[in-house]
Amino acid sequence: MNCNTFAPIKALNDLWDNGIDLLFDKVLDGIEWVDRKAGGRIPLVLGKEVRELAGTDRVFKIARDNIFNDAAALRGNLARLGDDNKRDLTRALGGDIDPADLSDAIKPLYHRLRAAIDKNADDLIALGALNEKYRVQDYVKRYYEQYKERTSAARSYLLGKYFQRKDMTLDERLALGQIEDASFVVPQTILEQQLQIQKAAALKAFADRFSSDQPKDGFVRVPSDTVGGGVKKYGALAGRYIDERAFRYIKEASHLRAELNGIENAWLEVVDHLKVNLTIKNPGTHLYNVLSNLQLAFLHGDYAALGKLLVKATTDKAEFDDLVKLANRNGINTYLNELDPRSIDIDPQTAQPSLWKSFLKNVYMTKGSATGEFARRIYDWEDKFFKVARFGDKIDEAKERLGRELTNEEIRDIALEANDAYVDYDKPMTPFARAIDKNGIFPFLNYTYKSTPMVARMIFKHPLRFAVLQFGLSAIGGSMLFNDDDDLARPDWAGDKWNLFGAKNYIPIGNGAYLNLGRALPGLKFAAPEFGGFVTGISHIASGQSTRGYDLSGKYDDAIDRATNIMLEASRNYLPSMTLGRYAQGAVKIAAGAELKENEPKSMGWLAARALGIREFNPAREIQRNLNSAKNKLREDEEDYKNDRTRLLAARAEYAAKIKKIEEHAAAAGVKMDANGRAIGGSAKKESDESFSAATKKPVVFKRFNPLKD
């Protein structure tokens, strides 16, 4: 069939999509107008300048990632040189030996590298990122063994402070542990030069587009601070005026913060570390990432593209690899970039670690360990596969439509759209939103903040697909539009939360098991226990409570027991769950036959299910809890309204309706009630299970009565 057959349908679809985009853009403009009238006090609103700035900023990020890839490739090539050649090449580039003394085999390589490093220096001078008088002849950066294990920011600080280029002999520098491995020194030198060039170019682009020579309303003056060598910290922006929100964005942008501010704030590093433990090293996260992206793929109509990419990956590996490389070079990114960013350095080869050290690294799933790299690779592909599938499909579609190869700009635009379709983590956040995310108050706001507008837009663009998705949710008992009383048979924390898909938080899957569907929903969902995040959780643990505020120890426990309980609670919540944390500890307790709390899985099967977000609830106990809660509320109302007959009767009528609803749900759930109104098999006793609410602390047995009777 001729592809032009569907041209009218496609034209109508494009018209609809463009109309929705225009509508959303107008809404954003309207919100920004309100924010301006409010004096910029709406904490989640991005200014227009910041949104435009993010587009310019993206060019920097893509260039930066390509710099890392090119440096890694250069390192691989130089690593094939012999040790003597690597040493001599480093010395020649650093001016320690005459290049004429190099072997004929590496002289051409020396001249190519010398020219590249010198050109970078010229570019830095032209961009104002290097003062001409500080330029060094025969330049190559010097690195020292004792600092190679430190973080990139700390190493940069220490090397700059203690190892500035001084008039030291080669022997003196070697005594300090200078690295002479060209496969590390040369790529690292070029990498850092290129990053400085791109940073300076980005700041110049910001200055050209968004700054002014004269003060304006809402603009601030960028300081002219220097970072040594006469180089201005903010490059071409120094001394100029720029929108206050735009300047805050530049200062707080994740890719610039380490380079502009030196050593990162220690707490922010702790928060990012905990996020890695709770996501990359958590098996349930991997499952729900895929489920979430499958829902987005359905809304976008990308299932055919996913199938096409899967076939390509299994039948034409070379073409698949080329497509992935093209996607990477055009900025396809995943949440891994945000959670576990690339180090600014390419670590030199180090000695083989001991078996014990390797074991500990694998247990903790650190970067570079076999288990850690496996988890990171899977996590990366859970987003990337969907983005690359859409990217490749849109490229093929554009080539067919235009009848030619695409330009680099067209390819980059397609990559931007594919990124956005499955959440573009390069999109900016307001300083307020970023602060509560990065400081661990609402530690995963980043995903919600960036996915919600995209999901809402897609729902409006594809209403028919959304309707089909709703039908599917209803078929599996996952729609909030039906059976809205099933929360009565679940703990409060497992109750439904409002979300854009109208899907339930937990859905029954048989055998008393419930699947946490809510975790698989992209976009906004209210989950109150998460608010306060790491800050609240860690403060609770430090005071001897669980992360949700329940006492970990009894009042007669000794200091050792209390300390042990605190340590176990911290490790359960914040260490890698499969090897040291929650599930590893549960497996040890089950295997050892230790006493288990009521809310803990009683078998390895249930433990594995728990790791995948499946929980077992006791409907009878939860229904009894709701009965007790209703009775307690009535008792309070009767006391409050004992002198107001009208309100007393209204309270009793409300109670009767509530009891009827609970009893009807109990019957539907197969929970039997005894003659005194107790759920058979239920228990209102609060032990250690966190699913109990405050109402369960005062269980009440009650008899039937006529609420309308005097």
C-alpha positions in Angstrom: 0.0 0.0 0.0 1.3 3.4 -0.9 2.5 5.3 2.2 0.6 8.4 0.8 -2.6 6.5 1.6 -2.3 7.4 5.2 -1.1 11.0 4.5 -4.4 12.7 5.4 -4.6 10.7 8.7 -1.1 11.7 9.6 -1.8 15.3 8.7 -4.8 15.3 11.0 -2.8 13.6 13.8 0.0 16.2 13.4 -2.5 19.0 13.6 -4.0 17.5 16.8 -0.5 17.1 18.3 0.6 20.6 17.5 -2.7 21.9 18.9 -2.1 20.1 22.2 1.5 21.4 22.3 0.3 24.9 21.8 -2.3 24.5 24.5 0.3 23.2 27.0 2.7 26.0 26.0 0.0 28.6 26.6 -0.8 27.1 30.0 2.9 27.3 30.9 3.0 30.9 29.7 -0.1 31.7 31.8 1.5 30.1 34.9 4.6 32.1 34.4 2.6 35.3 34.0 0.9 34.5 37.4 4.4 33.8 38.9 5.7 37.2 37.7 2.7 39.0 39.2 3.4 37.1 42.4 7.0 38.4 42.4 8.5 35.0 41.4 7.3 33.3 44.6 5.7 30.2 43.1 8.4 27.6 43.9 7.7 25.1 41.1 7.5 27.5 38.1 10.4 27.8 35.7 11.0 31.1 34.0 11.0 31.3 30.2 14.7 32.3 30.3 15.5 29.1 32.2 13.5 26.9 29.7 15.4 28.5 26.8 18.6 28.2 28.7 18.1 24.5 29.1 18.0 24.1 25.3 21.4 25.8 25.0 22.7 23.9 28.0 21.8 20.6 26.3 24.5 21.2 23.6 27.1 21.3 26.4 25.9 18.1 27.9 25.9 16.2 24.6 29.4 17.5 23.8 30.6 16.6 27.3 29.4 13.0 26.9 31.1 12.7 23.6 34.3 14.0 25.1 34.2 11.2 27.7 33.6 8.6 24.9 36.4 10.0 22.7 38.8 10.0 25.7 37.9 6.4 26.6 38.6 5.4 23.0 41.9 7.2 23.0 42.9 5.5 26.2 42.1 2.1 24.7 44.4 2.9 21.7 47.2 4.1 23.9 46.9 1.2 26.3 48.3 -1.0 23.5 51.6 0.7 23.6 54.4 -0.9 25.6 55.2 0.4 29.1 58.4 2.0 27.9 56.7 3.8 25.1 53.9 5.0 27.4 56.5 6.4 29.8 58.6 8.0 27.1 55.5 9.6 25.4 54.4 11.1 28.7 58.0 12.5 29.3 58.2 14.0 25.7 54.8 15.7 25.9 55.8 17.1 29.3 59.2 18.4 28.1 61.2 16.0 30.2 63.0 14.4 27.2 63.7 15.5 23.6 61.0 14.2 21.2 63.8 13.3 18.9 64.8 10.6 21.4 61.5 8.8 20.9 61.4 5.6 19.0 60.4 6.0 15.3 57.3 4.0 16.0 55.7 6.6 18.3 57.1 9.8 16.9 54.1 10.4 14.5 51.8 9.7 17.5 53.7 12.3 19.6 53.3 15.0 16.9 49.5 14.3 16.6 49.0 14.5 20.3 51.2 17.5 20.7 49.2 19.4 18.1 45.8 18.4 19.7 46.9 19.5 23.2 48.4 22.8 21.8 45.2 23.5 19.8 43.1 23.0 23.0 45.3 25.5 24.8 44.8 28.0 21.9 41.0 27.5 22.1 41.0 28.0 25.9 42.9 31.3 25.4 40.5 32.5 22.7 37.5 31.7 25.0 39.0 33.5 28.0 39.3 30.3 29.9 43.2 30.5 30.0 45.3 33.6 30.4 48.0 33.7 27.7 50.8 34.4 30.3 50.0 31.1 32.1 50.3 29.0 28.9 53.0 26.3 29.4 55.2 25.0 26.6 55.4 21.2 26.3 52.2 21.0 28.4 50.7 17.8 29.7 49.0 17.6 33.1 50.8 16.0 35.9 49.0 13.4 38.0 50.2 11.7 41.2 49.5 8.2 42.5 48.5 9.2 46.0 45.4 11.1 44.7 44.2 8.8 41.9 41.7 7.1 44.3 40.0 10.3 45.4 36.9 11.7 43.9 37.4 13.9 40.8 36.5 17.1 42.6 38.8 16.3 45.6 41.6 15.3 43.3 41.3 18.5 41.2 41.4 20.6 44.4 44.3 18.8 45.9 46.4 18.7 42.8 45.7 22.4 42.2 46.6 23.3 45.8 49.7 21.1 46.3 51.0 20.3 42.9 50.9 23.4 40.7 53.5 23.4 38.0 56.7 24.1 40.0 60.3 24.1 39.1 60.8 20.5 40.2 63.1 18.0 38.6 61.8 14.8 37.1 63.3 12.8 39.9 61.6 15.0 42.5 58.2 14.5 40.8 58.7 10.8 40.5 59.5 10.7 44.2 56.0 12.3 44.7 54.4 9.5 42.7 53.9 11.2 39.3 52.0 8.9 36.9 53.8 8.3 33.6 51.3 6.1 32.0 50.4 7.9 28.7 47.2 5.8 28.4 45.9 7.7 31.4 47.8 11.1 31.4 47.1 12.0 27.7 43.4 11.2 27.5 42.9 12.8 30.9 44.7 16.0 29.8 42.7 16.2 26.6 39.5 15.4 28.5 40.0 18.2 31.0 41.0 20.7 28.3 37.9 19.8 26.3 35.6 20.1 29.3 37.0 23.5 30.0 36.5 24.5 26.4 32.9 23.3 26.3 32.2 25.0 29.7 33.6 28.3 28.5 31.7 28.0 25.2 28.5 27.3 27.1 29.0 30.3 29.3 29.7 32.4 26.3 26.6 31.2 24.6 24.6 32.0 27.8 26.2 35.5 27.9 25.4 36.2 24.2 21.7 35.0 24.5 20.6 35.8 28.0 22.8 38.5 29.5 22.8 42.3 29.4 25.4 45.1 29.9 22.8 47.1 31.9 20.7 46.2 34.9 17.1 45.2 34.4 14.2 44.2 36.6 14.7 40.7 38.0 18.3 40.6 36.7 21.4 40.2 38.9 25.1 41.0 38.3 27.3 37.9 37.8 30.4 38.2 40.0 33.8 38.4 38.4 35.4 35.8 40.7 38.5 34.1 39.4 39.6 30.5 39.8 43.3 31.1 39.5 45.5 32.1 36.5 43.3 35.1 35.8 40.5 32.9 34.6 37.0 34.1 35.5 34.8 31.5 37.2 31.7 32.4 35.1 33.6 33.1 31.9 32.0 35.6 29.5 29.1 36.1 31.9 31.4 37.7 34.5 30.3 41.3 35.2 27.2 41.1 33.1 23.5 41.0 34.2 21.3 38.0 33.8 17.8 36.9 35.0 18.1 35.8 38.6 16.4 32.4 38.0 18.6 31.8 35.0 21.7 32.5 37.0 20.6 30.2 39.8 20.1 27.5 37.2 23.6 28.0 35.8 25.1 27.8 39.3 23.1 24.7 40.3 23.2 22.7 37.1 24.5 19.3 37.9 27.0 19.2 35.1 28.6 22.6 36.1 28.4 22.4 39.8 31.5 20.3 40.3 33.5 22.2 37.8 32.4 25.7 39.1 32.4 25.0 42.8 35.1 22.5 43.4 34.3 19.9 46.2 30.7 18.9 46.3 28.6 19.3 49.4 29.1 16.1 51.5 25.4 15.7 52.2 24.4 15.8 48.5 26.9 13.0 47.9 25.3 11.0 50.7 21.8 11.5 49.2 23.0 10.5 45.7 24.7 7.5 47.2 21.5 6.4 49.0 19.5 6.9 45.8 21.9 4.5 44.0 21.4 1.9 46.7 17.6 2.2 46.6 17.3 2.1 42.8 20.2 0.7 40.9 20.8 -2.0 43.6 17.2 -2.8 44.2 15.6 -5.6 42.1 12.1 -4.2 42.4 13.1 -0.9 40.8 14.3 -2.7 37.7 10.9 -4.4 37.3 8.9 -1.3 37.8 11.1 0.8 35.4 10.2 -1.6 32.6 6.5 -1.7 33.6 6.4 2.1 33.7 8.1 2.5 30.3 5.8 -0.1 28.8 2.8 2.1 29.7 4.5 5.1 28.1 5.3 3.0 25.0 1.7 2.0 24.7 0.6 5.7 24.9 3.2 6.6 22.3 2.4 3.7 20.0 6.0 2.4 20.2 5.4 -1.3 20.6 6.2 -1.9 16.9 9.4 0.1 17.2 10.4 -1.9 20.3 9.8 -5.1 18.3 11.8 -3.8 15.4 14.8 -2.9 17.7 14.6 -6.3 19.4 14.8 -8.1 16.0 17.7 -5.8 15.0 19.6 -6.6 18.3 19.3 -10.3 17.8 19.8 -10.6 14.0 22.0 -7.6 13.0 24.3 -6.8 16.0 26.5 -4.4 13.9 23.6 -2.3 12.8 22.2 -2.3 16.3 25.5 -1.1 17.7 25.8 1.6 15.2 22.3 2.9 16.1 23.2 2.9 19.8 26.4 4.8 19.1 24.4 7.4 17.1 21.9 7.7 19.9 24.6 8.1 22.5 26.4 10.8 20.4 23.1 12.7 20.1 22.4 12.8 23.8 20.1 9.9 24.5 20.3 9.7 28.3 18.9 7.7 31.2 18.3 8.3 34.9 21.6 6.6 35.5 23.3 9.8 34.4 21.5 11.7 37.2 21.8 9.1 39.9 25.3 7.7 39.2 27.1 10.3 37.1 30.2 9.6 35.2 33.4 10.5 37.0 35.3 13.4 35.5 38.4 11.2 35.2 39.4 8.0 33.5 41.1 6.1 36.2 44.6 4.8 35.5 45.2 1.1 35.7 45.7 0.0 39.3 47.0 -3.1 40.9 44.7 -6.1 41.0 42.7 -5.8 44.3 42.8 -8.5 46.9 40.2 -11.3 46.9 38.7 -9.9 50.1 38.5 -6.3 48.6 36.9 -7.7 45.5 34.4 -9.7 47.6 33.4 -6.6 49.6 33.0 -4.5 46.4 30.8 -7.1 44.9 28.7 -7.4 48.0 28.2 -3.6 48.1 27.8 -3.6 44.3 30.2 -0.7 43.9 31.1 0.9 40.5 33.7 -1.3 38.8 32.6 -4.6 40.6 31.0 -7.3 38.6 27.7 -7.2 40.4 27.7 -3.4 40.5 28.4 -3.0 36.7 25.8 -5.7 35.9 23.1 -3.8 37.9 24.1 -0.5 36.3 24.1 -1.9 32.8 20.6 -3.3 33.3 19.3 -0.1 34.8 20.8 2.0 32.0 19.1 -0.2 29.3 15.7 -0.2 31.0 15.3 3.4 29.8 17.7 3.4 26.9 16.1 0.5 25.0 12.8 2.4 24.8 14.5 5.7 23.8 16.7 4.1 21.2 13.7 2.2 19.7 11.8 5.4 19.3 14.9 7.2 18.0 15.6 4.6 15.3 12.0 4.3 14.3 11.6 8.1 13.9 14.9 8.3 11.9 13.6 5.6 9.5 10.2 7.4 9.2 11.9 10.7 8.5 14.2 9.2 5.8 11.3 7.6 4.1 9.2 10.8 4.2 12.1 13.1 3.0 13.7 10.6 0.6 17.2 11.5 1.8 19.7 11.2 4.6 19.1 13.4 7.6 21.3 16.2 8.7 23.1 16.2 12.1 20.6 18.8 13.4 17.6 16.7 12.3 19.1 13.7 14.0 19.7 15.6 17.2 16.1 16.9 17.2 14.8 13.4 16.9 17.0 12.3 19.8 15.6 15.2 21.9 12.1 14.1 21.1 12.9 10.4 21.9 14.4 11.5 25.2 11.4 13.6 26.1 9.0 10.7 25.3 10.4 8.6 28.1 11.4 11.4 30.5 14.2 13.7 29.5 16.4 14.0 32.6 18.3 17.0 31.1 15.2 19.2 31.6 15.7 21.9 34.2 14.1 22.1 37.7 13.4 25.1 39.7 15.9 25.8 42.5 13.2 24.9 45.1 12.4 21.6 43.4 16.0 20.7 42.9 16.9 21.6 46.5 14.3 19.3 48.1 15.2 16.5 45.6 19.0 16.7 45.9 18.9 17.2 49.7 16.8 14.1 50.2 13.6 15.7 51.5 11.7 14.4 48.5 14.5 12.3 47.0 12.8 11.1 43.8 11.0 14.3 42.9 13.3 14.6 39.9 11.4 11.8 38.1 7.9 13.0 39.1 8.7 16.7 38.3 10.0 15.8 34.8 7.6 13.0 33.9 4.3 14.6 34.9 4.0 17.3 32.3 5.1 14.8 29.6 2.5 12.1 30.7 -0.3 14.7 30.9 0.6 15.9 27.4 0.6 12.3 26.0 -2.8 11.5 27.6 -4.3 14.5 25.8 -2.5 13.7 22.5 -3.6 10.1 22.5 -7.1 9.9 24.2 -8.1 6.7 22.4 -5.0 4.8 23.6 -5.5 6.2 27.1 -9.1 4.9 27.0 -7.8 1.4 25.9 -5.3 1.5 28.8 -8.2 2.3 31.2 -10.1 -0.6 29.9 -7.1 -2.8 30.5 -6.7 -1.5 34.0 -10.4 -2.2 34.7 -10.0 -5.8 33.4 -7.3 -6.6 35.9 -9.0 -4.7 38.8 -6.6 -1.9 38.7 -8.9 1.1 38.0 -9.8 3.5 40.8 -13.1 4.1 39.1 -14.4 0.7 40.3 -14.5 -1.1 43.7 -13.3 2.0 45.5 -13.9 0.4 48.9 -11.1 -2.2 48.6 -8.8 0.2 50.6 -10.9 -1.0 53.6 -9.0 -4.4 53.4 -5.5 -2.9 53.1 -3.2 -1.0 55.5 -3.4 2.8 55.3 0.0 3.1 53.6 -1.1 0.7 50.9 -4.2 2.7 50.0 -4.8 4.3 46.7 -3.0 7.5 45.8 -4.4 9.9 43.2 -2.5 9.7 39.9 -2.8 10.6 36.2 -3.7 7.1 35.2 -6.5 6.6 37.7 -4.8 3.3 38.7 -4.9 1.6 42.1 -1.9 1.5 44.3 -2.1 -2.2 45.0 -4.1 -4.8 43.0 -4.9 -8.4 44.0 -3.1 -11.1 42.1 -4.4 -14.2 44.0 -3.5 -16.2 47.1 -3.8 -13.1 49.2 -1.0 -11.3 47.3 -1.2 -7.8 46.0 1.0 -6.2 43.4 2.2 -2.6 43.9 0.9 -1.2 40.6 1.4 2.3 41.9 5.2 2.0 41.6 4.8 1.3 37.8 3.0 4.6 37.2 5.0 7.4 35.6 3.9 10.9 36.6 2.4 12.5 39.6 1.2 10.4 42.5 0.8 11.5 46.1 2.7 9.2 48.5 2.8 11.0 51.8 5.1 8.6 53.6 7.9 9.5 51.2 7.8 13.2 52.0 10.6 14.1 54.3 12.5 11.3 52.6 16.0 10.5 53.8 16.0 13.5 56.2 13.0 12.2 58.1 14.0 8.5 57.8 17.5 9.0 59.1 16.4 11.3 61.9 13.9 8.7 63.0 16.5 6.0 63.0 19.0 8.1 64.9 16.4 8.6 67.6 15.7 4.8 67.9 12.6 4.6 65.7 11.8 2.9 62.4 11.8 5.2 59.3 8.1 5.6 59.8 8.4 6.6 63.5 7.7 3.3 65.4 9.9 2.4 68.4 12.5 -0.1 67.5 13.2 -1.2 71.1 11.3 -1.7 74.3 11.9 0.5 77.3 13.7 -2.3 79.1 16.2 -3.0 76.3 19.8 -2.3 77.2 22.1 0.0 75.3 23.6 -2.8 73.1 20.2 -4.0 72.0 19.1 -0.4 71.2 22.3 0.2 69.2 21.9 -3.1 67.4 18.3 -2.3 66.4 19.3 1.1 65.1 22.1 -0.4 63.0 19.9 -3.1 61.6 17.1 -0.6 60.8 19.6 1.7 59.0 21.1 -1.2 57.0 17.6 -2.6 56.1 16.6 0.7 54.6 19.7 2.1 53.1 22.2 -0.7 52.1 21.9 -2.8 48.9 18.8 -4.8 49.7 19.9 -8.1 48.0 23.3 -8.4 49.6 23.3 -6.5 52.9 20.0 -4.9 53.4 16.3 -5.8 53.8 16.1 -9.0 51.7 19.5 -10.3 52.5 18.7 -10.0 56.2 15.2 -11.6 55.7 16.8 -14.6 53.9 19.3 -15.1 56.8 16.5 -15.0 59.4 14.3 -17.4 57.4 17.2 -19.8 56.8 18.2 -19.7 60.5 14.7 -20.3 61.7 14.8 -17.0 63.7 11.6 -15.5 65.2 9.9 -13.4 62.6 7.7 -10.4 63.1 4.1 -10.5 62.0 4.8 -8.3 58.9 7.9 -10.2 57.8 7.8 -12.8 54.9 7.7 -16.3 56.3 9.2 -18.1 53.4 11.9 -17.6 50.7 9.1 -17.5 48.1 7.3 -14.6 49.9 10.6 -12.9 50.4 11.3 -13.0 46.7 7.8 -11.7 46.0 8.3 -8.9 48.5 11.5 -7.9 46.6 9.4 -7.5 43.5 6.8 -5.3 45.2 4.3 -8.0 46.0 2.7 -7.9 49.5 0.5 -10.2 51.5 -2.3 -8.4 53.4 -4.8 -9.7 56.0 -8.2 -8.4 54.9 -9.9 -9.6 58.1 -7.5 -7.7 60.3 -7.7 -4.5 58.2 -11.5 -4.6 58.1 -11.5 -5.0 61.8 -9.2 -2.1 62.2 -11.7 0.0 60.1 -14.6 -1.2 62.2 -12.8 -0.2 65.4 -11.8 3.2 63.9 -15.4 3.9 62.9 -16.7 3.0 66.4 -14.1 5.1 68.1 -15.0 8.0 65.8 -18.7 7.6 66.7 -17.9 7.5 70.4 -16.0 10.8 70.1 -18.9 12.4 68.1 -21.5 11.2 70.6 -19.5 12.8 73.4 -19.1 16.1 71.4 -22.8 16.2 70.2 -24.6 14.8 73.3 -26.4 18.2 73.7 -27.1 18.6 70.0 -29.7 16.1 68.9 -29.6 17.0 65.2 -25.8 16.6 64.9 -25.9 13.4 67.0 -28.4 11.8 64.7 -26.4 12.9 61.7 -23.2 11.3 63.2 -25.0 8.1 63.9 -26.4 8.0 60.3 -22.9 8.6 58.9 -21.6 5.8 61.1 -24.4 3.4 60.0 -23.5 4.1 56.4 -19.9 3.5 57.1 -20.6 0.2 58.9 -22.8 -0.9 56.0 -20.1 -0.2 53.5 -17.5 -2.1 55.6 -19.8 -5.1 56.0 -20.6 -5.2 52.3 -16.9 -5.1 51.5 -16.2 -7.8 54.1 -18.8 -10.0 52.4 -17.3 -9.3 48.9 -13.8 -10.1 50.3 -15.0 -13.3 51.9 -14.5 -12.1 55.4 -17.0 -13.3 57.9 -18.4 -11.2 60.8 -19.4 -12.7 64.2 -22.5 -11.7 66.1 -20.6 -9.0 67.9 -19.5 -7.3 64.8 -15.9 -8.6 64.8 -14.1 -9.8 61.7 -13.4 -13.5 62.1 -9.7 -14.1 61.8 -8.9 -10.4 62.3 -6.7 -9.0 64.9 -6.6 -5.4 66.1 -3.5 -5.9 68.2 -0.6 -3.6 67.2 2.6 -5.5 67.2 5.5 -4.5 65.0 3.6 -4.3 61.7 3.8 -0.8 60.3 0.5 -1.2 58.5 -1.5 -0.3 61.7 -2.9 3.1 62.2 -3.4 4.9 65.5 -6.9 3.6 65.7 -5.7 0.0 66.3 -4.1 1.0 69.6 -7.6 1.1 71.2 -9.5 -2.0 69.8 -13.2 -1.9 70.6 -15.7 -4.7 70.4 -19.2 -3.5 69.7 -22.7 -4.8 69.3 -25.2 -4.0 66.6 -27.4 -1.0 67.4 -29.9 1.3 65.8 -28.1 4.5 65.1 -31.3 6.4 64.5 -32.8 5.4 67.9 -32.8 8.0 70.7 
